[in-house]
Amino acid sequence: MLINKVAQYRVHGMDCAQEVSLLRSRLSRVNGVRDLRFDVVQARMDVEYSAEKTSPEEIESAVASIGMRCEKWLRGSAKAGQAVRIDSAVAFTWASGLALAGGMAVEAWQSGDLVHAVLVHEHSGHHLPLAVQLCFWAAICAGAIPALPKAWAALRGLRADMNLLVLLSVVGASILGEWTEAATLSFLFALAGRMEHWSMVRARDAIARLLAVAPPEASVIHGSHEHRVAVETIRVGARVRVRPGERIPADGRVVEGVSFVNQALITGESVAVEKRAGEEVFAGTINESGTLEVETSREASDSTLARMIRMVEESHSRRAPSEQIVERFTRYYTPAVLLLALFVSTLPPIWKGGGWSEWFYQGMVVLLIACPCALVISTPVSIVAALTSAARQGVLLKGGTFLEEAARMRVLVLGRAGVLTSGLPEAADQRALNEAESQEIRNWQAWKGEQGVDWPLTPRTLSESGAQGSVLQAVEQLAGKGWTAAVWEESGHLVLEAYCDAPRQGAGEVLRQLKQRGVERVLVLTGDPCQAGRTAAAAAGVSEVEADLYPLEKAARVRELRRLYGHVGMVADGLTDAEALAEASLGITMGSQGADMARETADGVLMTNDLGRMVFLVDHSRRTLRVIKGNILFALGAKVLFLAAAMAGMATLWMAVAADMGATFAVTLNGLRLLRTKTHPTD
């Protein structure tokens, strides 16, 4: 039996979709490699392989054979965002640039026709002094050397990537005698690679800095003394001391002290919250004023911050629809441009006669324009930046797909408890049950256990368990007042208690703002009694309420809405909402009080109980789509402009590379603007 393993690597030099294609082509030929997954923005590669047929060393050697380098991926470490050390590619780029500058300086000094040599291609060749030619040859070689391994790998794999196209163009320009242009092209391509790498490193650093906030050490109290230990070694139940200005090292509860804690990292709240004994605190949040002693409730690897970071990291691998559309487009775009280059090189000379060198040159320009780097990188950079900045605002999403769903949401389904109410019910009434009434409850509990779902105590669930006595009447009376009921045991006797959950302040204003943003329909689906659902919905200005629903009925209702409207969002946090959340296009749960099952099923989490984050999410997602569309239009526009220039015979080789370099750089920086979020509407 073959055992497959998964190795995760950070690949230095993987800054574009073309490097992904090279890696996929090379590693797919390694015996034993089963599956490959790539994340360009994080420079991460996951390799599933058979341990009996290959090894990590062979995988690393295969990567090195195409001019790249990989190392083991370290989750959550600062190393994940570090820039790559200065390597030989930088040195070759400098050498190419200096040689090119030297050659141009000598040519300008001796002949005075430097502008003519750069902007006009004369395929009979420029008459250059030997010293100038030597400088240009040095510039060509130094600029081309870093691309040679990738170009050779592309040629072996019969893949026309940018490295191969540029080298062929450099050779073609040299054959035509365009030494100045060949040297300029070689240097600009090397510079483009360095700038593309620099911009991706900046993106990785910016994203890593946003989440690399967990303190490495903490002060653990032992009796009358304390000592500093690594956060990873802290166990549940340990007591830690957090002084003003320090970050809380682990999730837990305050046991001593009073202080204001800045929880913006976790919840997105802009104002520090006062924490006293018995209140919950989160890892990574900042203690601002007093000294706190905290008893840890989770290990560092399972803290809210750790789970948040894992969710953000994993979200990068779930591609948004716009990413998939761009990828499908480039499958047809690149071959189409290659055919166009062939036609440009051959058809005009055949029709008109002669002029082969001129049109061969324009064909090379078209080949260089074929590079889809700016187009391909425009979307993932924007998506990752948007997901990361949303996390800083207390909204976690499990992928770019759900970010785009928020922008297209037409219907919003809400749960009642914890969404339209405070989620902190207060006891309104209680009474002890007699033996006959207790038996009704036991029958209800047995029936509920057979269903396998923790349904609430409502008139419907009670009657369907067979109850017909006074307990059913009592629960119906409580439901009529808008209260919910529960039972608990005290000294061997069952007690029926009624709870009143106050409406959530500001919910109505949030829903009004969502309707202003194009949400056509808002309705409440709840398993609570009808009156409880109507009371909460009315306080928020919602007229559509469906109550007393079982989990499968909620899920069926959401499924029907999705069939009718296409894009349906749902916000709920109860265990019985999990199936309905899974049916929604965008399922959102509350992070601080939601059930674990709901959090696992949902597509996103509001880390605070502020329903207003939904307004932020809709605005942020729509801004993200605008940036993505702008990037795509800019990248395509640049291609069309230079294709037109090439067809008109007005473009040069170095101009095509400069345009591609500039477009890639521009869309990357534009996407990174999403790291800066606008002011939250409720702040």
N, C-alpha and C positions, 0 to 999 in steps of 0.2 A: 504493500500500500504506500503510495507516494504522499509525503507530508509537505504541504505548501507553507511557506513562511512569507511574511511581509516585512520588507526593509524600507525604512524611511530615510531619505537623504536630502541634504541641502546642496543644490547644484550651483556652483559658482560659474557664471557665464550664461545661465539660462534666463535671458531677459526678453525673449520674444517668442512668438509662436513658431518661428522658423527653427529655433533651437529645440523646441519640443518635437518638431517633425524629425529633426536629425536624431535626437535621442531615441525616439520611438522606432525609427528605421534601424538604428544600430543595435539597440537592445533586443528588438524582436528577433534578431538573428542569434542571440545567445541561447544556447540550448538550456532549457529548464525555466526560462522566464515565461510566466503565465499571463500576467496582466500588468499594465502600466497606468498610473494616474499622475497627472501633473497639475501644479498650481504655480503659474508664472509669477504672480504677484509676490508670493512668499518664497519663490525659487525652491519649491518643494517637489520631490519626486517619490512616489510610493511604488515599490516593485514587489509584486507577488511572484515567488519563484519556488521551484522544487529544490529542497535542500540536498536531495540525492544526486541532482544533475548539475548544479552550479553553486556558487558561493558568493558572498558579498565582495570578496576580493576580485572575482572575475567580473562582476558588475561594475565595480569601480574602475577596473582596467579598461572595460569597454567604453566607459564615459571618457576616460583620459585619451582614448584613441581618436576622439573627434575634437580634441583641443579644449575640453572642459574638465572641471574637477569637482568631485562630490565628497561629502563627509556626512557622518551620521546626524540625523535630525535630532535636536534637543528641544523637546516641548517646553514652552514657557520660559526658556532661558533668555537672558539678554543677548546671547550669541545669535539668536534667531533674527535679530534686527541689525547686527553689526555690518558695517561696510567691509567689503573684501579688501584685503591688503593690496598695496600697489604691486602689480605683477609685470611680467615682461610685455604684455600687450600695451601698457601705458608707455613703457620705454620705447617700443617700436613706433608708437604714434608720435611721440616727441621727436624721434629721429626723422621720421617721414616729414613732419612739419618743418623742422629746421632745414632739412635738405631741400625741400620745395621752396622755402623762403630764400635760401641761399641761391638756388638756381634762378629764381625770378629776379633777385637783386642784380645778379651778374648780367642777366639778359637785358634788364632795363637799363643798366649802365652802358652796355656795349652797343645795343641795337635801338633802344628807345621804342620798340613796338610791343611792349609787354601786354598792353590792353588788347591789341590786335591778336596776339597769340592766344590769349585766354578766351576771348569772346567769339573769335572767328575760327572755324575749322577749315583748314586748307589741306585736303587729303593728298596733295603732292608732297606734303611735309614742310615743316618750318626749317630754315637753314640756321641751325643753332651751333654756337661754338662748342668745342669738345668739353670745356669745363662746365658749361650749362647742362649738356647732355648727361655728364657724369652725376651731377647733382640730382637731375630728374630721375635717372636710373636708380640712384640710391633711395629717393623718395618713393618710387614705385615698389621697390623690393621691401623696404621697411614697412610700408603701409599694407602690403599684401601678405606678409609672413603670418600674422595672427589669424588670417582667414583661410590659410591653406589647408589645415586639417579638416575644417568644416566643409570647405569646397570639395575636397577629395572624397569625404564621406557622402556628400550630396551626389557627386558624380557616380560613385559606386552604387548608391541606392537609386539612381536615375530620378533624382528629385531636383528640380531647377529652383534652388533657393537663392537668396540674395548674395550669399558668399560666392557661389559659383558664377552667377550672372555678372557680378562686378569683376571678378578675375577674368572672365571671358571678354568683358568690355575693355578692361585694361590692356589685355593682349591685342584685341582688335584695334584699339586706338594707337597702340605702339606700331602695329603693322602698317597703319595708315600714315604713320609719321607724326601723329599728334602727341608729341612727347610732353608738352606743357599740360595738355588736358589729361593725359594718362596719369601723370604725377599728381595733378590736382585731384583727380578722381580717387586715386589710391589713398591719398592722405585724408580726404573728406570721409571716405568710407570707414577708415580706421577711427577717425574722430567721431563719426556717427555711432559706432559701436561703443566707444567710451562714454559718450553723452547719454546714450540709451541705458547703459549700465548704471551710470551715475543717477539718472532720474528714477530708475527702479529701486536702487539702494535707498534713495531719499524716501520713496514711498514705503519701503519696508521698515526703515527706521522710524518714520512718523507713526506707523501703525503699531510697531512694537512698543514705542514709548507711551502710547495711550494706555496700554494694558500692563506694562511691566511696572507695577506699583506695589506688589506684595513685599513687605519688609523681609529681609533675609534672616533676621534674628529677633528674638523676643526675650523679655525678662520673666523667667518663671520663678514663682515663689515656692520655697520649700521651708516650712516652719517659720523661723525668724529671719531667714536670709533669702536672697534671690541670686540667680546667676543667668547669664546670657547663653541661650542655646539656639541652634538652627530651627527655624520654624517647622521644617519637615519632621522634626523629632517630637513635636508637641502632641500629646495624646489627649483624647476626650476626657474631660474632667479636670485637666490641669488648670492651675490658677496663675494668671499672668498679670503683670502690672504694666499699664500703659500711661506714660507721662505726657504732658501737654506737648503738642507738636509731633508726636509719634503716630505711626499708623497702627491700627489694631491688627494683630498678627493672625487671628483666627476667629471664625464665627463663635459666638457665645452669648452669655448673659452677664450683665453687670451685677457683681455681688457687693461692691463697696465703692463709694464715690459718686460725685455728680459732675457732669461735664457736658459741654456742647460738642457734638460730633458731626463733622462734615461728611455726609453720605452721598455726595454728588456722583461719585464714581459708580455706586451701585444703583441708586434710585433716580439719579438725575435731578434731585431736589437742590435748588440753588441756595437754600438757607439751612444753616446748621441746626440740628435737632438736639434738644436737651435729653440726656440719658441719665436715668437713676437706677438704683438697685432693682433687679428683676426684669429690666428691659433688654431687648435683644440688640446686639451690635454685630457688624459684619467685617470680615477681613478686608484690609485695604483701605478702610475709611479712616479719616484723620481725627484724632482727639485734639480739640482746639484749646480747651481752657483748664479743666481740673485733672487730677490723677484718678484713673479708674483701675479697679481690679476686676478682671473678667474671668469667669469660669468657662472654658472652651466646651462647645457642644459638637463640633465637627473637627476632624483632622484637616490639615492645610490642603491636602489633595482633594477634599470633598467640600471645601468651603463654597459659599455663594460666588465669591470672586473666581475661584478655580473653575467652577462649572460655567461661569460666564465666559471666561477665557476659552475654555474648550468649545463652547457653543460658537463663539466668534471664529475660532480657527476652523472648525468643521464647516461653518457656513460658507467658507471660501470655495469648498469643493462642490457645493450645490449650485450649478450654473443657472443664471437667470435666462428667461426666454430670449432676451435681446442678445445675450452671448451666443446662444445656440443659433440664432438667425444669422449673426455675423459669420459664425464658423461655416454654416451651410453656404452662405453667399461666397466666401472666399474659395470654396471648393470649385466653384464655377468661374469665379472672377480671374484667378491666376491662369488657368489653362486658356481662357478666352483671350487674355492679354498676350500670352505667348503666341497664339495663332495670329493675332493682330500684328505682332512684331514680325512674324514670318511674311505676312502679306505686305507689310510696309517695306521690307527688305527686297522683295522679289517682284511684286506686281507692277509698281511704277516703272522700273527699268524695262520690264518686258513690254509694257504698253507703249512707252515713249522711246525706248531704246537708249542704251548707254546709261551713265550716271550710277553705276553699280556701287561705287565707293560711297557716294553721298547717301544713297538710300540704305546701304548696309549700316552706315553710321546711325541714321535715324532709327533703324531697327534695334540697334543696341540701346538707344535712349529709351525706346518703348519697353525693352526688357527690364531696364532698371526701374522704370515706373511700375512694373508689375509687382514689386514688393508690397505685400499687404500689411506690413508691421503696424503702421499707424492705425489702420482700420481695426486690426485684431486686438491691439492692446487698449484701444479706447474704452471698451466696455468693462473688462474685469477690473481695471484700476479704479474706475468710478464706483463699481459695485462694492468692492472691498472697502474703499474709503467711506462710502455711505453706511455700510453695516457697522463699521468701527465707530463712527461718530454717533450713530443711533444708540450703540451700546453705552456710550458715555452719557447719553441723555436718559438712561434707564429703560431703553427698549431693545430687547434682544430678539433677533430674528435668525432662523436656522438656515437662511440662504437668500440669494438674490431673487429667486422666484417669488418669495413671499414679500419682498420689498416692492416688487412690481405689482403684485396683487393688491397691496394697500393703495397704490395709485389708481387702480381701476375699480375699486370696490363700489358696488351699486346698492347693496343691501347690507345692513348691519343687524345681526341677531345678538341679543343680550340675555345673559342669565340674570336672575334676581339677586340672590344672596351674595354679598361681597362685590357686586358690580353696580347695581342701582341702590344698594343699601350699604351701610357702613361696614358690614361684615363682623360687627361686634354686638351680637344680640344681648339684650338685657332681660332678666327674668321679670315677667309681668304678673304671673299667678302660678300657684302650685297647690296640689292636694294629694294626700295619700290614697292609694287604691285599695279596695277591699279584695277579698280572695277571688270572687267571681270576676271582678274587673282585671285583676292580675292575670287570671287565666286567659282572658282575651288578649292581653299583651303578649303572654308567652306563645300563644297560638300565632300571633302576628309575627313575632320574632322567628319562630320556626318556619313559617311560610316565607319570610324574607330571606332566611338562610338558604332555602331551597332554590330561590331565584338567583342567588349568588351576587346580589347587588345590594348595597347599603342604602335602600330607599328611605325617604323621610316618613315620619308618622303623619299621614294625611287621611282624611275621610275615605279617599279612594283605596289606598293601600290597606287600610284597616278593614274596610268592608269586603275587599277581595280575599282577605285571609279568613273570612267567615264570621267576623265580629258583627253582632247585631244588638249588643246591650248598651249599658250606660256609658262605657268608655267611648264608643263610637259617637254617641250623642254629645259627649263632652268635647271631643276633638272637633266635631262639626261646629259647635258653638264658638270654640276658640278660633277656628278658621274663618268664621263669619266676621270676627273682629279684626281680621288681618294679621292674626298672630300665628306662629308656628308652634308645634308641640313636640315634646321629647319626653322620654322616660328614663329614670335612673333609679338605682337601688340604694336604700339607706336602712341600715340595721335589719336587713332581711326583708324589707318591705319595698314595694315599687311606688315611686312618686311620679305623678304626671305634672309636668311643668310647661308653662306657656312662655314664649319668648317674643319680644318685640324688637325688630331690627330697624333702626331709624333710617330714613331715606338718605342717600349720599348727597352731601351738599355740592352744588355746582353741576350735577349730572345733566340737568335740563339745558344749561348753557352750552355744555360740551356737545350735546346732541344737536342743538341749534346750529352750532358752528360746523358740524359735520354735514348737516343738510345744506348749508350754504356752499359747501365744497363739492356738492353733487351726489351725496348719498341719498338715493331716491326713497328708501323705505327703511324704517327702524321698527323692530318688533321684539317682544319679550317672550322667551320660551322658558318655562320653569316647571319643576316638579312639585313646587309648593302649592298649597290650596289657592283657589281662584282669587279670593279676596286679598290675600297677601300679595299675589302677583299684581293685581289691579292697583292696590294702594301704592306700591313702589313705582309702578309704571306711570301712574297719574302724577306723582310728585316730579317725575322727570319729563312730563309732557308727552309720553308715549301712549298712543291710543290702541295699538294692536297688542293684545296679550293672549297667550295660550298657556294655560296652567294645568296642574294635575297631570303632567305628562311623564310617562316612563322614559328611560334612556333611549330605547329603540324608537319611540315615537318622536323624540326630539331629533334624532339622527335622520329619520325619514322626512321630517318637515324641512330640515336644512337641505337634504338632498333634493327635495322638490323645488325649493327656492333656487338652488344652484342650477337646476334644469331650466327654470324660467328666466333667470337673470344672468347666469354665467359667473359673476364675480360676487361672492357672498362672504362677508367677514363675520366672525363670531367672537364675542368676549364673554368668557365664563370661567369659573374656577372650581366647580364642584366635581366630585368623583363621578357623579351621574351625568356630567356634561362631556366626558371624554369621547364618547362615540360621535356625538354631534360635532365636537371640535374637529375630529378627524374628517368629517364630511364637508366642512366648510372650505372654501378656497383659501381663506386665511383664518386660522384659529389662534386666538390670543387668550392667554390666561394671566391672572395676577400672580406675581412672583412671591410676595411676602406672606400671603395667606392661602394661595391656591393649593389644591390637592396634588400630591406627587404624580398620580396617574394623569391628571389634566395637564401638568407641566410637560410630561413625557410625550403626550399625544399632540399638544399644541405646536403650531408653527412659530410662535413667538411668545415672549414673556414681557409683561410690564413689571419691572422690578419694584415699583412702588404702587400703592393702591390709588394712584391718580388717574382717573379715566381720561383726563385731559391729554394724556400722552398719545391717545389715539388721534387727536387733532394734529399734534406734532408729527406723528407717523405718516399721516396722509400728506401733509405739506412736504415733509422731507422726501418721501418716495416720489412725489411729483417733481420736485426739484431735481432729484437724481435722474429721472427719465429725461428731463429737459437737457441736462448736461450730457447724457449719453447720446441723445439725438443730435445735439450740437456737435459732439465729437465725431460722430459718424458722418454727418454732412460735411464737416470741415475736411476730414480725411478723404472722402470721396471727391469733394470739390477740388482738392489739390491734385488728385490723380487726373481728373477730367481736364483741368487747366493745362497740365504738362503733356497730357496725351495730345491735346489740340495743338500745343506749341510744337510737339514733335512731328505731328502730321504736316504742320506748316513749314517744317524745316528750320524752326527758330530756337529749338532747345539744344543744349549741350549736355554731355555726359555728367559733368560735375554739377550742373544745375539740377539734374534729376535726383542725384544723391543728396544734394543740399536740401531740396524740397522734401524728400522723404524723411531726412533727419529732422528737419524743422517741424514737420507735421507730427511725427512721433513724440517729439519733445513737448509740443504744444498741447496735444491731447492728454498726455500724462499729467502735466501741471494743471490742466483744467479739471481733470478728474480728482486730483488731490484737493481741490478747493472744497470738496464735500466733507473733508475732515473738519471744517469749520461750520458748525451748525448755527442756524439763526435762533434768536431768542424764543424760548418756549412760550406759547401763547398764554399759559396760566402763571408764568413767573412775574 
